[in-house]
Amino acid sequence: MERKDSPNTFFSIPMAKETILILDNEFHIQWTLKTLLENEKYIVVSVDTIERAIQNFREFEISGLVTEYWINHSNTIDIIIELKKISPELYVMMLTNEDVKEREYEAIMEAGIDDFFLKPFSSEKILLHLKKGLRQRKIFLQKRRIEHELNQIKMEKKILNTTQAGESLSANKSLP
């Protein structure tokens, strides 16, 4: 079976578009990243407040977050920690023009940030790291799905063995 939109590919499965949330209070950064990512066919949502970011996480399946360190006089570390508890597979990239001290950097990385860049940033590096992070996210999700399926098979096997053992005992009791 050949798809019309890809004449040389057999049995192609269309890739689901991934949604990237941009959280930055600088309009220029939002616009630049949104344009860059939309050109790569990502679905992009950009917001400038933590509250709107949280609302978008409730409404959409977000694959990646590109965030500024400081938003409206507060850092985004606590929200990232909470998001990673809910979705450990979430890819998070942080961009900042803040002078980050070593202790702050350690806290950022411990919060679950996957990549960290200082502004101004290279568009090529952003895309390269984003694509790598989203590939790792897919692998994480596949691993979790396979582990779930394996656990289901183990449970079904255990139930089957228990049922067969019970039937064997019943058959033995009925023998004279």
JOHU-V929256 format. One record per residue. RES is the residue in three letters. SS is DSSP state (2 for helix, 1 for strand, 0 for the rest). PHI is phi in radians with two decimals (999 if undefined). BURIAL is + if it has 9 or more other C-alpha atoms within 8 Angstrom, else -. Layout:
res: [RES,RES]
ss: [SS,SS]
phi: [PHI,PHI]
burial: [BURIAL,BURIAL]
This chain:
res: [MET,GLU,ARG,LYS,ASP,SER,PRO,ASN,THR,PHE,PHE,SER,ILE,PRO,MET,ALA,LYS,GLU,THR,ILE,LEU,ILE,LEU,ASP,ASN,GLU,PHE,HIS,ILE,GLN,TRP,THR,LEU,LYS,THR,LEU,LEU,GLU,ASN,GLU,LYS,TYR,ILE,VAL,VAL,SER,VAL,ASP,THR,ILE,GLU,ARG,ALA,ILE,GLN,ASN,PHE,ARG,GLU,PHE,GLU,ILE,SER,GLY,LEU,VAL,THR,GLU,TYR,TRP,ILE,ASN,HIS,SER,ASN,THR,ILE,ASP,ILE,ILE,ILE,GLU,LEU,LYS,LYS,ILE,SER,PRO,GLU,LEU,TYR,VAL,MET,MET,LEU,THR,ASN,GLU,ASP,VAL,LYS,GLU,ARG,GLU,TYR,GLU,ALA,ILE,MET,GLU,ALA,GLY,ILE,ASP,ASP,PHE,PHE,LEU,LYS,PRO,PHE,SER,SER,GLU,LYS,ILE,LEU,LEU,HIS,LEU,LYS,LYS,GLY,LEU,ARG,GLN,ARG,LYS,ILE,PHE,LEU,GLN,LYS,ARG,ARG,ILE,GLU,HIS,GLU,LEU,ASN,GLN,ILE,LYS,MET,GLU,LYS,LYS,ILE,LEU,ASN,THR,THR,GLN,ALA,GLY,GLU,SER,LEU,SER,ALA,ASN,LYS,SER,LEU,PRO]
ss: [0,1,0,0,0,0,0,0,0,1,0,0,0,0,0,0,0,0,1,1,1,1,1,0,0,0,2,2,2,2,2,2,2,2,2,2,2,2,2,0,0,0,1,1,1,1,1,0,0,2,2,2,2,2,2,2,2,2,2,0,0,0,0,1,1,1,1,1,0,1,1,0,0,1,1,0,2,2,2,2,2,2,2,2,2,2,0,0,0,0,1,1,1,1,1,1,0,0,0,0,0,2,2,2,2,2,2,2,2,2,0,0,0,0,1,1,1,1,0,0,0,0,2,2,2,2,2,2,2,2,2,2,2,2,2,2,2,2,2,2,2,2,2,2,2,2,2,2,2,2,2,2,2,2,2,2,2,2,2,2,2,2,2,2,2,2,2,2,2,2,2,2,2,0,0,0]
phi: [999,-1.94,-1.41,-1.20,-1.45,-2.44,-1.07,-1.82,-1.96,-1.72,0.94,-1.26,-1.93,-1.12,-1.36,-1.24,-1.28,-1.62,-1.74,-1.99,-1.78,-1.85,-2.07,-2.72,-1.62,-1.72,-1.02,-1.06,-1.15,-0.98,-1.10,-1.07,-1.16,-1.04,-1.09,-1.01,-1.31,-1.15,-1.13,-1.64,1.30,-1.47,-1.50,-2.16,-2.09,-2.12,-2.39,-2.13,-2.35,-1.10,-1.06,-1.19,-1.12,-1.07,-1.03,-1.17,-1.15,-1.31,-1.64,-2.22,-1.55,-1.63,-1.58,-2.53,-2.14,-1.99,-2.31,-1.46,-1.20,-1.91,-2.23,0.84,1.18,-2.47,-1.46,-1.67,-1.03,-1.07,-1.18,-1.16,-1.02,-1.15,-1.12,-1.20,-1.15,-1.34,-2.29,-1.10,-1.43,-1.04,-1.51,-2.20,-2.04,-1.98,-2.10,-2.74,-1.96,-1.30,-1.44,-1.63,-1.33,-1.03,-1.13,-1.13,-1.07,-1.06,-1.12,-1.07,-1.19,-1.18,-1.26,1.89,-1.23,-1.52,-2.49,-2.37,-2.32,-1.58,-1.45,-1.27,-2.05,-1.59,-1.02,-1.11,-1.15,-1.04,-1.11,-1.05,-1.22,-1.08,-1.08,-1.12,-1.10,-1.24,-1.13,-1.11,-1.07,-1.09,-1.10,-1.02,-1.15,-1.11,-1.06,-1.11,-1.14,-1.13,-1.07,-1.11,-1.11,-1.11,-1.10,-1.09,-1.10,-1.07,-1.13,-1.10,-1.14,-1.11,-1.10,-1.09,-1.11,-1.13,-1.12,-1.14,-1.15,-1.12,-1.15,-1.14,-1.12,-1.09,-1.15,-1.20,-1.20,-1.43,-1.37,-1.25]
burial: [-,+,+,-,-,-,-,-,-,-,-,-,-,-,-,-,-,+,+,+,+,+,+,+,+,-,-,-,-,+,-,-,+,+,-,+,+,+,-,-,-,+,+,+,+,+,+,+,+,+,-,+,+,-,-,-,+,-,-,-,-,+,+,+,+,+,+,+,+,+,+,-,-,-,-,+,+,-,-,+,+,-,+,+,-,-,-,-,-,+,+,+,+,+,+,+,-,-,-,-,-,-,-,-,+,-,+,+,+,-,+,+,+,+,-,-,+,+,-,-,+,-,-,-,-,+,+,-,+,+,-,-,+,+,-,-,+,-,-,+,+,-,-,-,-,-,-,-,-,-,-,-,-,-,-,-,-,-,-,-,-,-,-,-,-,-,-,-,-,-,-,-,-,-,-,-]
